[in-house]
Structures are given as C-alpha cells and as structure tokens.
C-alpha cells in the first residue's frame, strides 16, 4: 500500500486487485495447438518417412515465410502454443517449441543447456541470471545442435542435454524475472517457486528469489535463498554479487568481504567476465585497458573468435596494427561460419591496407 493515499484506498475498496497470473502447467507450456499438428501432418509426416527429410521439412515450416516465418525476439518467453501463434521466440521458446514439434514427427530431439555464456545482466545495481538453451538432435548416430541465436558464445564444454524438467525451470525462471522487472512481486514468486518445483537445484531461480526477497526487505529470507544457491554452486557469480550487497546492507561486513573475495576469484577465472570488462573499457575509450581485459579473455578461452576479434579491435584502436592483424587472422580462422569468416577477412584486408599505407610513408 506504500504510495497510495487513504482516499484512493477508500474509493477502491469495492474492487479487489486482480490476483497474480497463475503460471501455466508444464503440460500447458509444451502443448502443441491443433492447427500446428495439422501443419505437421500436411507438410512433414505425410511427405516423407526419412528422418533427414522430416528435419529439413520441419526447419522449413518453422523458418520460411510460407510457414511460421519465426522471428527472433529476446523478450518472448512463450509457451509452445504462444510461440506458434505469435510467430516470435527467444532461444528458450524456440527450443521448447522445436523439440515438441520434432518429437511429434518422430525425431529424436532434446533440450540442451550451455553451462556458461555471457549469462547475466545488471539492473538497478542487482545482477539477474539469464541462462541459455538450444536444441540437440540425434540421427543415425550423428548429433547436431540448432540454436536460434548464432551470436551466443559457448564455454569450452559446449551444450549438454538436460531433462525437460530443467528446461521448464528455465521457462518459469525467465517468466519470474520478467514479472520482477515490472515489480509484480507476487507473480514473480509464483514463477520462481514453479521453477524450483521443476528442479530444486536450479541455482538461477534461487538467486533470483533472493533478489525478490531483498527487494521486499525480507533480508533473512534473501540470505537463505543466496546461501542455498551458493551451496549448490559456490562460484555462481550473480549469487555472489547479490549476496555481497545483501550482507553489506545487513551490516555483516565480515561475511560481505568473504563473499566479495570469492566473487573476485571467480571473475578472474571467468573469460566471459573479462570479455565484458574489455567491452566496457572500449566503450569509454580506455583502449589500453580493453587490450588487457581481452588478452585475459583469450588466455582463458583461446578458441572464442569473438575474443580475438575484440582484441584485434582494441589493438587497432591503440595504433598497434601488427598485433591487430595477428588477432584478426586468428578470429577469421576460428570464425563460426562462412559469413563471420567473410566479415573478419574484410576487416583483415582493411588493416593490411592501412599498414601498407603507413609503411609507404
């Protein structure tokens, strides 16, 4: 009731506030609508018995304008039916829908989770966790990964198959974070609790529940949430960051210092964090600092072409064209697809032209 005056409260007594939205059940999240099943029969199962061709037909149905014409939308955490109807999806919604459709046409598909990507974002001083999932396909002894976002940077281990329950934990956790962002705290709690029903060891949900309890000034509950998250994964950076802030707020400087030390150790070993530091340094014109951070990222994860590209860019901005050319060459060699390699080649050619012009003078 904070911020409401008595007059408004009296005027509104006859109208109860709407209850927080009830999270869909797991069956409702994964349900394929009737018109989608009809399209699958018409365009996939009735056309071929070959698994390879069925996969090709399914990809065409999802992405071609004559089918769904699916569009990428980072904020679209939707059920399978909602994704089908709205023709938009983030990586999670795409994964849930594609796996459901693939299984419907007899293909062997599972959800996969990337253990570490650039997995967190900051809002109003709080760190939220945003994991990443994609589709794993198996066919005639071969394995393939389908990912809606070609720009995602994986860790060294790459994607790993997860249970449907854990994938659903991602869904409910994402929905909870969306509700938290608009300050619908009751709805956010329902979604986080559903995530933990799906997977009681799902660290991002414990961490985000801690953020919620901290916002509601229930500091003991927030402390318990973060403690559980860190008992499952002691190096979980968002939990360490938020717990450090919480204990500072509670006046427990000793515990805050311990957690901050662990956080710094975790960050020093995290190539993704070093990469983000490089990006931030580059944005403010600290190109020497950017070089240092990008070099740390490359040292920790040397096969990521994005890291070498960042380092090449930073070297170029410091005037070190020789090192920029070397790193751009590595980025091109590691580039994930023909399009990226072509982009890197064009930038490499530009650096070489500039170096030749400087040499001529």
C-alpha positions in Angstrom: 0.0 0.0 0.0 3.0 2.3 0.1 2.4 5.4 -2.0 -1.4 5.1 -2.0 -3.3 7.8 -0.1 -6.4 7.0 2.0 -8.8 8.5 -0.5 -7.7 6.1 -3.2 -7.9 3.1 -0.8 -11.5 4.0 0.2 -12.5 4.6 -3.4 -11.1 1.2 -4.4 -12.5 -0.9 -1.6 -15.2 -2.4 -3.8 -12.8 -3.5 -6.5 -10.4 -6.3 -5.4 -7.0 -6.1 -7.1 -6.5 -8.8 -9.8 -4.7 -11.9 -8.5 -1.3 -12.5 -9.8 -1.3 -14.6 -13.0 -1.2 -18.4 -12.4 1.8 -20.0 -14.1 0.8 -22.4 -16.9 1.3 -26.1 -16.0 4.2 -28.0 -17.7 1.7 -29.7 -19.9 0.3 -26.3 -20.9 3.8 -25.0 -21.7 4.5 -27.8 -24.0 1.1 -28.4 -25.6 1.1 -28.3 -29.4 -2.0 -26.5 -30.8 -4.3 -28.3 -33.2 -3.5 -26.2 -36.2 0.2 -26.8 -35.7 -0.4 -30.6 -35.6 -2.4 -30.2 -38.8 0.5 -28.4 -40.4 3.0 -31.0 -39.2 0.9 -33.8 -40.8 0.5 -31.9 -44.1 4.0 -30.6 -44.5 6.2 -33.1 -42.7 4.9 -36.5 -41.8 2.8 -37.1 -44.9 5.6 -36.1 -47.3 8.4 -38.4 -46.2 9.5 -41.2 -43.9 13.1 -40.1 -44.0 14.3 -38.6 -40.7 16.7 -36.3 -42.5 14.0 -35.0 -44.8 11.5 -34.7 -42.0 14.0 -32.5 -40.1 14.5 -30.4 -43.3 10.7 -30.0 -43.7 10.3 -29.0 -40.1 13.0 -26.4 -40.3 11.3 -25.0 -43.5 7.9 -25.0 -41.7 9.4 -23.0 -38.7 11.5 -20.5 -40.6 10.2 -20.0 -44.1 7.7 -17.2 -44.8 5.3 -19.8 -46.2 5.3 -21.5 -42.8 5.7 -19.8 -39.4 8.3 -17.3 -40.6 9.6 -17.3 -37.0 11.2 -14.1 -35.8 13.8 -13.7 -33.1 12.6 -11.7 -30.0 14.8 -11.7 -27.0 11.9 -10.9 -24.7 9.5 -13.6 -25.9 9.5 -16.2 -23.2 6.4 -18.0 -24.5 4.7 -21.4 -24.4 4.7 -23.6 -27.4 1.2 -22.6 -28.4 2.0 -18.9 -27.9 5.2 -19.2 -30.0 3.2 -20.8 -32.8 0.5 -18.2 -32.7 2.7 -15.1 -32.3 5.5 -16.3 -34.7 8.2 -15.0 -32.4 10.6 -16.6 -29.9 13.7 -16.2 -27.8 16.2 -19.0 -27.6 14.2 -20.7 -24.8 10.8 -20.5 -26.5 12.3 -21.7 -29.8 13.9 -24.7 -28.1 10.8 -25.7 -26.3 8.7 -25.4 -29.4 11.1 -27.1 -31.8 11.7 -30.0 -29.5 8.0 -30.5 -29.1 7.4 -30.4 -32.8 10.3 -32.6 -33.6 9.2 -35.3 -31.2 5.6 -35.0 -32.7 7.0 -36.0 -36.1 9.1 -38.9 -34.7 12.5 -37.2 -34.4 15.0 -37.7 -31.6 15.3 -34.2 -30.0 16.2 -32.9 -26.6 16.8 -29.6 -24.8 20.4 -28.6 -24.2 21.9 -26.2 -21.8 25.1 -24.2 -22.1 26.7 -24.2 -18.7 28.4 -20.8 -19.2 27.7 -18.0 -21.6 27.5 -14.3 -21.0 24.8 -15.1 -18.6 24.0 -12.1 -16.5 22.8 -8.6 -16.8 22.5 -5.7 -14.3 19.5 -3.6 -13.4 19.4 -1.1 -10.6 22.5 -2.5 -9.0 21.2 -6.1 -8.9 22.5 -8.9 -11.0 20.0 -11.2 -12.7 20.8 -14.6 -14.3 19.8 -15.4 -17.8 20.8 -18.9 -18.9 20.9 -20.3 -22.5 19.4 -23.4 -24.0 19.2 -24.8 -27.5 18.1 -27.9 -29.4 20.1 -31.2 -29.6 19.2 -33.6 -32.5 20.4 -37.2 -32.9 20.0 -39.0 -36.2 21.8 -42.2 -37.5 24.5 -41.9 -34.8 25.1 -38.3 -35.6 24.5 -35.3 -33.4 23.7 -31.7 -34.3 22.8 -28.5 -32.4 20.2 -26.0 -33.5 20.5 -22.6 -32.0 18.2 -19.6 -32.7 21.0 -17.1 -31.7 24.1 -17.6 -33.8 25.9 -14.9 -31.6 25.9 -16.9 -28.4 29.3 -17.6 -27.1 29.6 -21.1 -25.5 32.0 -22.3 -22.9 34.6 -24.9 -23.7 32.3 -27.8 -22.8 29.6 -26.7 -25.2 25.9 -27.6 -24.9 24.8 -30.6 -22.7 21.5 -32.4 -22.8 19.2 -31.6 -19.9 15.9 -33.0 -18.7 12.6 -31.5 -19.8 12.1 -30.5 -16.2 15.2 -28.4 -16.1 14.3 -26.8 -19.4 10.9 -25.9 -17.8 12.8 -24.5 -14.8 14.4 -22.1 -17.3 11.0 -21.2 -18.6 9.5 -20.4 -15.2 12.6 -18.6 -14.1 12.6 -16.4 -17.2 8.9 -15.6 -16.6 9.6 -14.8 -13.0 12.4 -12.4 -13.9 10.0 -10.6 -16.3 7.4 -10.2 -13.5 10.1 -9.0 -11.2 11.2 -6.4 -13.7 7.7 -4.9 -13.7 7.5 -5.2 -9.9 4.7 -7.8 -9.9 6.3 -9.5 -6.9 3.5 -12.0 -6.2 3.6 -13.3 -9.7 7.4 -13.4 -9.7 7.4 -15.5 -6.6 4.9 -18.0 -8.1 7.1 -18.4 -11.2 10.3 -18.8 -9.2 8.6 -21.4 -7.0 7.4 -23.3 -10.1 11.0 -23.3 -11.4 12.2 -24.8 -8.2 9.4 -27.4 -8.3 10.8 -28.4 -11.7 14.4 -28.5 -10.4 15.1 -27.9 -6.7 18.8 -27.4 -7.6 18.2 -24.8 -10.2 20.6 -22.1 -9.0 19.4 -19.2 -11.1 15.9 -19.4 -9.6 17.3 -19.5 -6.0 19.4 -16.4 -6.9 16.5 -14.6 -8.4 14.3 -15.5 -5.5 16.9 -13.9 -3.3 16.7 -10.7 -5.4 13.0 -10.7 -4.9 13.2 -11.2 -1.1 15.8 -8.5 -0.9 13.5 -6.1 -2.8 10.8 -6.9 -0.4 13.1 -6.1 2.5 12.9 -9.7 3.8 16.6 -9.9 4.4 16.7 -13.2 6.3 14.8 -14.9 3.5 17.1 -13.4 0.9 20.1 -14.6 2.9 18.7 -18.1 2.9 18.0 -18.0 -0.8 21.5 -16.9 -1.7 23.0 -19.4 0.8 21.1 -22.3 -0.9 22.2 -21.1 -4.3 25.9 -20.9 -3.2 25.6 -24.3 -1.5 24.8 -25.8 -4.9 27.3 -23.7 -6.9 29.8 -21.8 -4.7 31.1 -19.8 -7.7 27.8 -18.6 -9.1 28.7 -15.0 -9.9 25.2 -13.4 -9.7 24.6 -15.0 -6.3 28.0 -13.9 -5.0 27.4 -10.4 -6.2 23.9 -10.1 -4.8 24.8 -11.8 -1.5 27.7 -9.5 -1.1 25.4 -6.5 -1.4 22.9 -8.1 0.9 25.4 -8.7 3.7 26.7 -5.2 3.4 23.1 -4.0 3.7 22.7 -6.2 6.8 25.8 -4.8 8.4 27.7 -8.1 8.2 30.9 -6.7 6.7 33.0 -9.8 7.5 30.6 -12.1 5.5 30.4 -9.5 2.8 34.2 -9.3 2.5 34.4 -13.1 2.3 31.9 -13.4 -0.5 33.4 -10.4 -2.4 36.8 -12.2 -2.3 35.2 -15.4 -3.7 33.5 -13.3 -6.4 36.8 -11.7 -7.4 38.4 -15.1 -7.6 35.5 -16.4 -9.7 35.7 -13.4 -12.0 39.4 -13.7 -12.5 38.8 -17.2 -13.9 35.8 -16.2 -16.0 36.7 -15.4 -19.6 33.2 -14.0 -20.2 33.6 -11.5 -17.4 37.0 -10.4 -18.7 35.5 -10.0 -22.1 32.7 -7.8 -20.8 35.3 -5.7 -18.9 37.1 -5.3 -22.3 33.8 -4.2 -23.9 33.2 -1.7 -21.2 36.7 -0.3 -21.4 36.5 0.0 -25.1 33.2 1.9 -24.9 34.7 4.6 -22.7 37.8 4.9 -24.8 40.2 3.1 -22.5 41.8 1.1 -25.3 44.8 0.0 -23.3 42.6 -1.4 -20.6 40.5 -3.1 -23.3 43.6 -4.8 -24.6 44.5 -6.1 -21.2 41.0 -7.5 -20.5 40.6 -9.0 -24.0 44.0 -10.7 -23.6 42.9 -12.2 -20.3 39.7 -13.5 -22.0 41.8 -15.0 -24.8 44.2 -16.6 -22.3 41.2 -18.2 -20.5 39.3 -19.3 -23.6 41.5 -19.2 -26.7 39.1 -20.7 -29.2 36.4 -18.0 -29.0 36.7 -16.0 -32.2 34.7 -13.1 -30.6 37.5 -12.7 -28.0 40.2 -12.5 -30.7 38.1 -10.0 -32.7 37.7 -7.8 -29.6 41.5 -7.9 -29.0 42.2 -7.1 -32.7 39.8 -4.2 -32.5 41.4 -2.9 -29.3 44.9 -3.2 -30.7 43.9 -1.4 -33.8 42.4 1.5 -31.7 45.8 1.8 -29.9 47.6 2.0 -33.2 49.2 -1.5 -33.0 48.3 -2.7 -36.5 50.7 -5.6 -36.4 49.1 -7.2 -33.4 45.6 -6.3 -34.7 46.4 -8.2 -37.9 47.6 -11.2 -36.0 44.4 -11.3 -33.8 42.1 -10.7 -36.7 43.8 -13.6 -38.5 43.0 -15.8 -35.5 39.4 -14.6 -35.4 39.0 -15.4 -39.1 40.4 -18.9 -38.6 38.1 -19.6 -35.6 35.0 -17.9 -37.1 31.9 -20.0 -36.6 30.5 -19.8 -40.1 31.3 -18.5 -43.7 29.5 -15.2 -43.0 31.6 -14.5 -39.9 34.9 -15.5 -41.7 34.0 -13.2 -44.6 33.4 -10.3 -42.2 36.7 -10.9 -40.5 38.5 -11.3 -43.8 37.2 -7.9 -44.9 38.4 -6.3 -41.7 41.7 -8.0 -42.0 42.1 -6.7 -45.6 41.4 -3.2 -44.3 44.0 -3.4 -41.6 46.6 -4.6 -44.2 45.8 -1.7 -46.5 46.3 0.8 -43.7 49.5 -0.9 -42.6 50.8 -0.8 -46.2 49.9 3.0 -46.5 51.7 3.7 -43.2 54.8 1.7 -44.4 54.8 3.7 -47.7 55.0 6.9 -45.8 
